[in-house]
Amino acid sequence: RWAGDALKAIFAMESREAALAKAETVATEMEARKLKEAARCLREGIGETTTYLLADYPREHRRRLRTNNMIERLNREIRRRTRVVGAFPDGRSALMLISARIRYVTGNDWSTRRYLDMSRLGDTIQEAN
C-alpha cells in the first residue's frame, strides 16, 4: 500500500524535476524497507515514465498521457459483455466476441472522438526542425 501511494505521489508532481526528486526519495525509502529490486527498477524507469512532464508537451495533454483510462474503459466494456454470456463453449468463441467488441468500439466511439488535440503540438514541432 505504501509503495502504491508513493508512486502515485511521484506521478502527481507538477514538474519533471520535482517528480525525479520525489522518485529518488521514494527509492531511498524502498531500500531502507529492504525493497532493493523495486528501488532499482524505479531508478531505471523514472526517466522514461516522466517524459510527459517535459515542458515541450502541452499541460492539457499530461493527464491523458499518464493514464490509461481508454484501455480501462475498454476492459470494463469487455468484462460487461462477457459476463452477460456467462460461460463460453471454448476460448475461440470468447475471442470472437471480444474482437467484435473491440472492432465496434474502435470503429465508432474512438473514431469520432479526439483524445488529444494535436494542433497544440504544431509550434513545438516547428521549433524542433
C-alpha positions as a printed Julia matrix, in Angstrom:
129×3 Matrix{Float64}:
   0.0     0.0     0.0
   2.78    2.41    0.91
   4.63    1.78   -2.37
   1.49    2.36   -4.45
   0.76    5.64   -2.69
   4.38    6.73   -3.08
   4.34    6.01   -6.82
   1.09    7.92   -7.24
   2.69   10.89   -5.48
   5.6    10.82   -7.93
   3.35   10.97  -10.97
   1.15   13.68   -9.45
   4.04   16.17   -9.4
   3.71   19.31  -11.49
   7.23   19.32  -12.91
   9.64   16.67  -14.08
  12.36   17.88  -11.73
  10.03   17.55   -8.73
   8.98   14.07   -9.9
  12.59   12.93  -10.27
  13.47   14.3    -6.82
  10.45   12.58   -5.28
  11.36    9.33   -7.07
  14.85    9.42   -5.58
  13.37    9.96   -2.11
  10.97    7.05   -2.63
  13.78    4.81   -3.97
  15.89    5.58   -0.89
  12.93    4.73    1.36
  12.39    1.49   -0.6
  15.98    0.5     0.03
  15.52    1.22    3.73
  12.46   -1.08    3.69
  14.53   -3.85    2.06
  12.92   -3.38   -1.37
  16.2    -3.04   -3.25
  14.96   -4.52   -6.54
  11.93   -2.21   -6.57
  14.21    0.77   -5.9
  16.49   -0.25   -8.78
  13.51   -0.64  -11.11
  12.21    2.79  -10.1
  15.55    4.47  -10.69
  15.98    2.83  -14.09
  12.5     3.63  -15.38
  11.63    7.0   -13.9
  13.24    8.97  -16.73
  11.09    7.37  -19.41
   7.89    7.35  -17.4
   8.02   11.08  -16.65
   8.56   12.18  -20.25
   5.02   13.59  -20.34
   6.13   16.22  -17.8
   8.62   17.82  -20.2
   7.9    21.46  -20.99
   7.55   20.56  -24.69
   4.23   18.8   -24.06
   1.08   20.89  -23.59
  -0.19   20.84  -20.0
  -3.64   19.78  -21.22
  -2.19   16.51  -22.53
  -0.46   15.45  -19.33
  -3.36   13.68  -17.64
  -4.27   11.77  -20.77
  -0.68   10.76  -21.45
  -0.03    9.44  -17.96
  -3.24    7.45  -17.55
  -4.67    4.53  -19.39
  -8.34    5.45  -19.0
  -9.22    4.45  -22.56
  -7.84    0.96  -22.09
  -9.51    0.59  -18.69
 -12.83    1.67  -20.21
 -12.45   -0.88  -23.0
 -11.61   -3.61  -20.46
 -14.74   -2.77  -18.44
 -16.85   -2.97  -21.6
 -15.38   -6.38  -22.49
 -15.95   -7.63  -18.94
 -19.55   -6.43  -19.05
 -20.19   -8.21  -22.36
 -18.56  -11.48  -21.33
 -20.5   -11.6   -18.04
 -23.77  -11.46  -19.95
 -22.81  -14.61  -21.85
 -21.64  -16.38  -18.7
 -19.87  -19.48  -19.99
 -18.29  -19.83  -23.4
 -18.11  -23.2   -25.16
 -14.44  -22.61  -25.94
 -11.76  -19.91  -25.95
 -12.3   -19.19  -29.64
 -15.87  -18.04  -29.11
 -14.77  -15.74  -26.29
 -12.05  -14.32  -28.51
 -14.54  -13.73  -31.32
 -16.89  -11.79  -29.0
 -14.04   -9.7   -27.59
 -12.63   -8.99  -31.06
 -16.03   -7.95  -32.36
 -16.48   -5.56  -29.44
 -13.03   -4.03  -29.89
 -13.7    -3.61  -33.62
 -17.0    -1.89  -32.86
 -15.56    0.47  -30.22
 -12.57    1.48  -32.31
 -14.7     1.94  -35.41
 -17.42    4.02  -33.78
 -16.53    5.5   -30.41
 -12.84    6.14  -30.91
 -13.08    7.3   -34.49
 -15.41   10.19  -33.6
 -13.57   11.45  -30.52
 -10.44   13.47  -30.3
  -8.44   12.19  -27.36
  -5.55   14.66  -27.8
  -5.63   17.97  -29.66
  -2.51   17.53  -31.76
  -2.75   21.03  -33.21
  -1.25   22.24  -29.93
   2.0    20.47  -30.83
   2.44   22.45  -34.08
   4.64   25.16  -32.53
   6.8    22.59  -30.75
   7.33   20.54  -33.91
   8.32   23.65  -35.9
  10.82   24.64  -33.19
  12.37   21.15  -33.28
  13.02   21.4   -37.02
